[in-house]
Amino acid sequence: MSARRVLAFGLCLALFLAGCGERTTDRRPEAAASPSTPTAPPAEPTPKPTVAPKPTRTTPPPLRPRPTKLPAGLRRTTGGKAVALTFDDGPDPAWTPKILDQLKAAGAKATFCVVGTQVRKHPQLVARIAREGHQLCNHSWRHDIDLGRRPVAEIRADLTRTNRAIRAAAPDAKVTLYRQPGGRWTPEVVTVAKQLGMRSLHWAVDPQDWAKPTAPTIRKRVMGATKPGSIVLMHDGGGNRAATVAACAHLIGDLKRRYGLTRIG
Protein backbone atom coordinates (compact mmCIF):
# COMPACT_ATOMS: atom_id res chain seq x y z
CA MET A 1 0.00 0.00 0.00
CA SER A 2 1.31 3.50 -0.92
CA ALA A 3 1.92 6.13 1.68
CA ARG A 4 -0.96 8.25 0.25
CA ARG A 5 -3.45 5.43 0.73
CA VAL A 6 -2.25 4.77 4.28
CA LEU A 7 -2.67 8.41 5.20
CA ALA A 8 -6.19 8.57 3.71
CA PHE A 9 -7.25 5.41 5.56
CA GLY A 10 -5.99 6.76 8.86
CA LEU A 11 -7.83 10.05 8.37
CA CYS A 12 -11.12 8.26 7.66
CA LEU A 13 -10.66 6.06 10.72
CA ALA A 14 -10.07 9.09 12.95
CA LEU A 15 -13.19 10.88 11.66
CA PHE A 16 -15.32 7.75 12.21
CA LEU A 17 -14.18 7.35 15.78
CA ALA A 18 -14.81 11.03 16.53
CA GLY A 19 -18.42 10.81 15.19
CA CYS A 20 -19.14 7.75 17.31
CA GLY A 21 -17.93 9.51 20.45
CA GLU A 22 -20.17 12.54 19.85
CA ARG A 23 -23.29 10.47 19.34
CA THR A 24 -22.61 8.48 22.47
CA THR A 25 -22.10 11.62 24.53
CA ASP A 26 -25.25 13.34 23.15
CA ARG A 27 -27.62 10.44 23.89
CA ARG A 28 -27.10 10.34 27.66
CA PRO A 29 -28.60 13.76 28.52
CA GLU A 30 -31.45 13.22 26.03
CA ALA A 31 -32.34 9.93 27.72
CA ALA A 32 -32.25 11.54 31.16
CA ALA A 33 -34.53 14.38 30.02
CA SER A 34 -36.93 12.25 27.95
CA PRO A 35 -40.58 12.68 29.04
CA SER A 36 -41.24 9.04 28.26
CA THR A 37 -39.42 7.99 31.46
CA PRO A 38 -41.61 9.20 34.40
CA THR A 39 -39.93 10.26 37.59
CA ALA A 40 -41.33 8.38 40.63
CA PRO A 41 -42.77 10.71 43.34
CA PRO A 42 -41.12 10.56 46.74
CA ALA A 43 -42.70 7.91 49.01
CA GLU A 44 -45.00 9.30 51.71
CA PRO A 45 -44.31 8.13 55.25
CA THR A 46 -46.70 5.42 56.48
CA PRO A 47 -48.94 6.93 59.20
CA LYS A 48 -48.63 5.31 62.59
CA PRO A 49 -51.85 3.80 63.99
CA THR A 50 -53.59 5.99 66.50
CA VAL A 51 -53.48 4.45 69.96
CA ALA A 52 -56.34 5.45 72.27
CA PRO A 53 -55.11 6.77 75.59
CA LYS A 54 -55.51 4.35 78.45
CA PRO A 55 -58.28 5.37 80.86
CA THR A 56 -57.02 6.57 84.15
CA ARG A 57 -58.21 4.60 87.16
CA THR A 58 -59.42 6.56 90.08
CA THR A 59 -57.93 5.28 93.29
CA PRO A 60 -60.69 4.82 95.85
CA PRO A 61 -60.21 6.81 99.01
CA PRO A 62 -58.73 4.86 101.91
CA LEU A 63 -61.09 3.46 104.50
CA ARG A 64 -61.25 5.13 107.85
CA PRO A 65 -59.78 3.10 110.71
CA ARG A 66 -62.14 0.60 112.27
CA PRO A 67 -63.41 1.87 115.64
CA THR A 68 -62.23 -0.02 118.68
CA LYS A 69 -65.63 0.24 120.37
CA LEU A 70 -69.25 0.62 119.40
CA PRO A 71 -70.39 4.21 118.90
CA ALA A 72 -73.16 5.87 120.83
CA GLY A 73 -76.69 5.89 119.53
CA LEU A 74 -77.27 2.17 118.98
CA ARG A 75 -80.51 0.55 120.00
CA ARG A 76 -79.81 -2.74 121.82
CA THR A 77 -83.07 -3.44 123.70
CA THR A 78 -86.77 -3.15 123.05
CA GLY A 79 -87.27 -0.86 126.02
CA GLY A 80 -89.79 -3.20 127.67
CA LYS A 81 -90.24 -6.81 128.72
CA ALA A 82 -91.09 -8.15 125.27
CA VAL A 83 -88.32 -9.65 123.15
CA ALA A 84 -87.70 -8.79 119.50
CA LEU A 85 -86.73 -11.38 116.89
CA THR A 86 -84.78 -9.87 113.99
CA PHE A 87 -83.89 -11.64 110.75
CA ASP A 88 -81.06 -10.43 108.52
CA ASP A 89 -79.81 -10.77 104.92
CA GLY A 90 -83.11 -11.61 103.21
CA PRO A 91 -85.54 -11.77 101.76
CA ASP A 92 -84.79 -15.26 100.48
CA PRO A 93 -87.40 -17.30 98.58
CA ALA A 94 -86.34 -20.54 100.31
CA TRP A 95 -86.33 -19.40 103.96
CA THR A 96 -88.23 -16.16 104.42
CA PRO A 97 -91.66 -17.64 103.62
CA LYS A 98 -91.09 -20.41 106.17
CA ILE A 99 -90.22 -17.89 108.90
CA LEU A 100 -93.26 -15.81 107.94
CA ASP A 101 -95.49 -18.89 108.12
CA GLN A 102 -94.22 -19.69 111.64
CA LEU A 103 -94.75 -16.15 112.85
CA LYS A 104 -98.25 -16.05 111.38
CA ALA A 105 -99.17 -19.35 113.03
CA ALA A 106 -97.97 -18.01 116.40
CA GLY A 107 -99.61 -14.62 116.00
CA ALA A 108 -96.20 -12.95 116.45
CA LYS A 109 -94.42 -10.04 114.78
CA ALA A 110 -90.74 -9.64 113.95
CA THR A 111 -88.30 -7.28 112.26
CA PHE A 112 -86.70 -8.11 108.90
CA CYS A 113 -83.41 -6.39 108.01
CA VAL A 114 -83.35 -6.62 104.23
CA VAL A 115 -80.50 -6.25 101.75
CA GLY A 116 -81.16 -4.02 98.74
CA THR A 117 -80.03 -6.49 96.09
CA GLN A 118 -82.35 -9.11 97.56
CA VAL A 119 -85.21 -6.63 97.71
CA ARG A 120 -84.73 -5.94 94.01
CA LYS A 121 -84.83 -9.68 93.23
CA HIS A 122 -87.79 -10.57 95.46
CA PRO A 123 -90.06 -7.54 95.89
CA GLN A 124 -93.09 -9.77 96.43
CA LEU A 125 -91.55 -11.09 99.66
CA VAL A 126 -90.91 -7.56 100.90
CA ALA A 127 -94.54 -6.75 100.17
CA ARG A 128 -95.64 -9.79 102.16
CA ILE A 129 -93.47 -8.86 105.14
CA ALA A 130 -95.07 -5.43 105.28
CA ARG A 131 -98.57 -6.73 104.56
CA GLU A 132 -98.42 -9.16 107.49
CA GLY A 133 -97.49 -6.43 109.93
CA HIS A 134 -93.74 -6.96 110.37
CA GLN A 135 -91.15 -4.21 110.50
CA LEU A 136 -88.74 -3.60 107.61
CA CYS A 137 -85.19 -2.48 108.34
CA ASN A 138 -82.54 -1.19 105.92
CA HIS A 139 -79.51 -3.54 105.90
CA SER A 140 -77.51 -1.75 103.16
CA TRP A 141 -77.57 -2.34 99.43
CA ARG A 142 -75.14 -5.27 99.10
CA HIS A 143 -74.23 -6.16 102.70
CA ASP A 144 -71.03 -4.14 102.69
CA ILE A 145 -69.46 -4.74 106.10
CA ASP A 146 -67.07 -1.82 105.54
CA LEU A 147 -69.76 0.64 104.47
CA GLY A 148 -69.46 2.61 107.71
CA ARG A 149 -65.79 3.32 106.96
CA ARG A 150 -66.40 4.71 103.49
CA PRO A 151 -66.94 8.38 102.54
CA VAL A 152 -70.08 9.87 104.01
CA ALA A 153 -71.51 10.58 100.54
CA GLU A 154 -71.10 6.92 99.63
CA ILE A 155 -72.84 5.81 102.85
CA ARG A 156 -75.76 8.13 102.17
CA ALA A 157 -76.10 6.95 98.56
CA ASP A 158 -76.12 3.30 99.66
CA LEU A 159 -78.76 3.74 102.35
CA THR A 160 -80.91 5.96 100.13
CA ARG A 161 -80.79 3.46 97.29
CA THR A 162 -81.87 0.65 99.61
CA ASN A 163 -84.74 2.67 101.07
CA ARG A 164 -85.91 3.50 97.56
CA ALA A 165 -86.00 -0.21 96.63
CA ILE A 166 -87.90 -1.11 99.82
CA ARG A 167 -90.52 1.57 99.20
CA ALA A 168 -90.88 0.50 95.58
CA ALA A 169 -91.77 -3.01 96.81
CA ALA A 170 -93.90 -1.86 99.76
CA PRO A 171 -95.00 1.75 99.14
CA ASP A 172 -96.77 2.13 102.48
CA ALA A 173 -93.93 0.69 104.59
CA LYS A 174 -92.11 2.96 107.00
CA VAL A 175 -88.36 2.29 107.07
CA THR A 176 -87.31 3.65 110.44
CA LEU A 177 -84.36 1.35 111.20
CA TYR A 178 -80.90 0.67 109.82
CA ARG A 179 -78.63 -2.24 110.75
CA GLN A 180 -74.95 -2.17 109.77
CA PRO A 181 -73.75 -5.46 108.22
CA GLY A 182 -71.46 -7.38 110.53
CA GLY A 183 -72.23 -4.95 113.33
CA ARG A 184 -69.27 -2.85 112.15
CA TRP A 185 -70.71 0.45 113.26
CA THR A 186 -69.02 3.81 112.92
CA PRO A 187 -70.16 7.22 114.13
CA GLU A 188 -70.48 8.28 110.48
CA VAL A 189 -72.96 5.56 109.49
CA VAL A 190 -75.01 6.17 112.66
CA THR A 191 -75.17 9.88 111.81
CA VAL A 192 -76.17 9.31 108.18
CA ALA A 193 -78.89 6.84 109.20
CA LYS A 194 -80.26 9.39 111.66
CA GLN A 195 -80.25 12.10 109.00
CA LEU A 196 -82.32 9.78 106.80
CA GLY A 197 -84.85 9.21 109.59
CA MET A 198 -83.55 5.83 110.79
CA ARG A 199 -82.38 4.60 114.17
CA SER A 200 -79.40 2.26 114.31
CA LEU A 201 -80.53 -1.21 115.33
CA HIS A 202 -78.00 -3.45 117.09
CA TRP A 203 -78.73 -6.58 119.15
CA ALA A 204 -78.19 -8.19 122.55
CA VAL A 205 -78.31 -11.90 121.65
CA ASP A 206 -76.35 -13.48 118.81
CA PRO A 207 -76.58 -17.30 118.50
CA GLN A 208 -74.24 -17.11 115.50
CA ASP A 209 -76.63 -19.00 113.27
CA TRP A 210 -74.69 -17.57 110.32
CA ALA A 211 -71.99 -20.16 111.15
CA LYS A 212 -74.62 -22.91 110.63
CA PRO A 213 -74.71 -24.66 114.00
CA THR A 214 -77.43 -27.23 114.56
CA ALA A 215 -81.00 -26.22 115.36
CA PRO A 216 -80.75 -27.43 119.00
CA THR A 217 -77.56 -25.36 119.43
CA ILE A 218 -79.25 -22.23 118.10
CA ARG A 219 -82.22 -22.75 120.37
CA LYS A 220 -80.03 -23.34 123.43
CA ARG A 221 -77.93 -20.24 122.77
CA VAL A 222 -80.96 -18.01 122.33
CA MET A 223 -82.86 -19.27 125.38
CA GLY A 224 -79.73 -19.14 127.54
CA ALA A 225 -78.84 -15.53 126.67
CA THR A 226 -82.25 -13.89 126.27
CA LYS A 227 -83.52 -11.54 128.99
CA PRO A 228 -86.50 -9.21 129.14
CA GLY A 229 -86.15 -6.63 126.37
CA SER A 230 -83.50 -8.55 124.39
CA ILE A 231 -83.09 -8.04 120.67
CA VAL A 232 -82.21 -11.40 119.10
CA LEU A 233 -80.17 -11.59 115.89
CA MET A 234 -80.88 -14.40 113.42
CA HIS A 235 -80.84 -14.82 109.63
CA ASP A 236 -83.38 -15.70 106.97
CA GLY A 237 -80.96 -15.11 104.08
CA GLY A 238 -77.31 -15.24 103.08
CA GLY A 239 -77.05 -19.02 102.90
CA ASN A 240 -78.70 -22.25 103.94
CA ARG A 241 -80.91 -21.34 106.91
CA ALA A 242 -82.60 -24.69 107.45
CA ALA A 243 -81.23 -24.90 111.00
CA THR A 244 -82.54 -21.42 111.85
CA VAL A 245 -85.98 -22.29 110.50
CA ALA A 246 -86.00 -25.51 112.53
CA ALA A 247 -84.91 -23.67 115.69
CA CYS A 248 -87.58 -21.02 115.25
CA ALA A 249 -90.28 -23.68 115.19
CA HIS A 250 -89.70 -23.89 118.96
CA LEU A 251 -88.16 -20.51 119.76
CA ILE A 252 -91.07 -18.40 118.59
CA GLY A 253 -93.54 -20.12 120.90
CA ASP A 254 -91.11 -20.36 123.82
CA LEU A 255 -90.13 -16.69 123.72
CA LYS A 256 -93.69 -15.51 123.27
CA ARG A 257 -94.86 -17.43 126.33
CA ARG A 258 -91.95 -16.32 128.48
CA TYR A 259 -91.52 -12.68 127.49
CA GLY A 260 -93.87 -11.78 124.68
CA LEU A 261 -92.69 -10.91 121.16
CA THR A 262 -92.71 -7.51 119.54
CA ARG A 263 -91.50 -5.86 116.42
CA ILE A 264 -89.29 -2.79 116.69
CA GLY A 265 -91.01 0.23 115.17
Secondary structure in CASP SS format (residue, H / E / C, confidence):
PFRMAT SS
TARGET T0000
AUTHOR 0000-0000-0000
METHOD secondary structure of the structure
MODEL  1
M C 1.00
S C 1.00
A H 1.00
R H 1.00
R H 1.00
V H 1.00
L H 1.00
A H 1.00
F H 1.00
G H 1.00
L H 1.00
C H 1.00
L H 1.00
A H 1.00
L H 1.00
F H 1.00
L H 1.00
A H 1.00
G H 1.00
C H 1.00
G H 1.00
E H 1.00
R H 1.00
T H 1.00
T H 1.00
D H 1.00
R H 1.00
R H 1.00
P H 1.00
E H 1.00
A H 1.00
A H 1.00
A H 1.00
S C 1.00
P C 1.00
S C 1.00
T C 1.00
P C 1.00
T C 1.00
A C 1.00
P C 1.00
P C 1.00
A C 1.00
E C 1.00
P C 1.00
T C 1.00
P C 1.00
K C 1.00
P C 1.00
T C 1.00
V C 1.00
A C 1.00
P C 1.00
K C 1.00
P C 1.00
T C 1.00
R C 1.00
T C 1.00
T C 1.00
P C 1.00
P C 1.00
P C 1.00
L C 1.00
R C 1.00
P C 1.00
R C 1.00
P C 1.00
T C 1.00
K C 1.00
L C 1.00
P C 1.00
A C 1.00
G C 1.00
L E 1.00
R E 1.00
R C 1.00
T E 1.00
T C 1.00
G C 1.00
G C 1.00
K C 1.00
A C 1.00
V E 1.00
A E 1.00
L E 1.00
T E 1.00
F E 1.00
D E 1.00
D E 1.00
G E 1.00
P C 1.00
D C 1.00
P C 1.00
A C 1.00
W C 1.00
T H 1.00
P H 1.00
K H 1.00
I H 1.00
L H 1.00
D H 1.00
Q H 1.00
L H 1.00
K H 1.00
A H 1.00
A H 1.00
G C 1.00
A C 1.00
K C 1.00
A C 1.00
T E 1.00
F E 1.00
C E 1.00
V E 1.00
V C 1.00
G H 1.00
T H 1.00
Q H 1.00
V H 1.00
R H 1.00
K H 1.00
H C 1.00
P H 1.00
Q H 1.00
L H 1.00
V H 1.00
A H 1.00
R H 1.00
I H 1.00
A H 1.00
R H 1.00
E C 1.00
G C 1.00
H C 1.00
Q E 1.00
L E 1.00
C E 1.00
N E 1.00
H C 1.00
S C 1.00
W C 1.00
R C 1.00
H C 1.00
D C 1.00
I C 1.00
D C 1.00
L H 1.00
G H 1.00
R H 1.00
R C 1.00
P C 1.00
V H 1.00
A H 1.00
E H 1.00
I H 1.00
R H 1.00
A H 1.00
D H 1.00
L H 1.00
T H 1.00
R H 1.00
T H 1.00
N H 1.00
R H 1.00
A H 1.00
I H 1.00
R H 1.00
A H 1.00
A H 1.00
A C 1.00
P C 1.00
D C 1.00
A C 1.00
K C 1.00
V C 1.00
T C 1.00
L E 1.00
Y E 1.00
R C 1.00
Q C 1.00
P H 1.00
G H 1.00
G H 1.00
R C 1.00
W C 1.00
T C 1.00
P H 1.00
E H 1.00
V H 1.00
V H 1.00
T H 1.00
V H 1.00
A H 1.00
K H 1.00
Q H 1.00
L C 1.00
G C 1.00
M C 1.00
R E 1.00
S E 1.00
L E 1.00
H C 1.00
W C 1.00
A C 1.00
V E 1.00
D C 1.00
P C 1.00
Q C 1.00
D H 1.00
W H 1.00
A H 1.00
K C 1.00
P C 1.00
T C 1.00
A H 1.00
P H 1.00
T H 1.00
I H 1.00
R H 1.00
K H 1.00
R H 1.00
V H 1.00
M H 1.00
G H 1.00
A H 1.00
T C 1.00
K C 1.00
P C 1.00
G C 1.00
S E 1.00
I E 1.00
V E 1.00
L E 1.00
M E 1.00
H E 1.00
D C 1.00
G C 1.00
G C 1.00
G C 1.00
N C 1.00
R C 1.00
A H 1.00
A H 1.00
T H 1.00
V H 1.00
A H 1.00
A H 1.00
C H 1.00
A H 1.00
H H 1.00
L H 1.00
I H 1.00
G H 1.00
D H 1.00
L H 1.00
K H 1.00
R H 1.00
R H 1.00
Y C 1.00
G C 1.00
L E 1.00
T C 1.00
R C 1.00
I C 1.00
G C 1.00
END
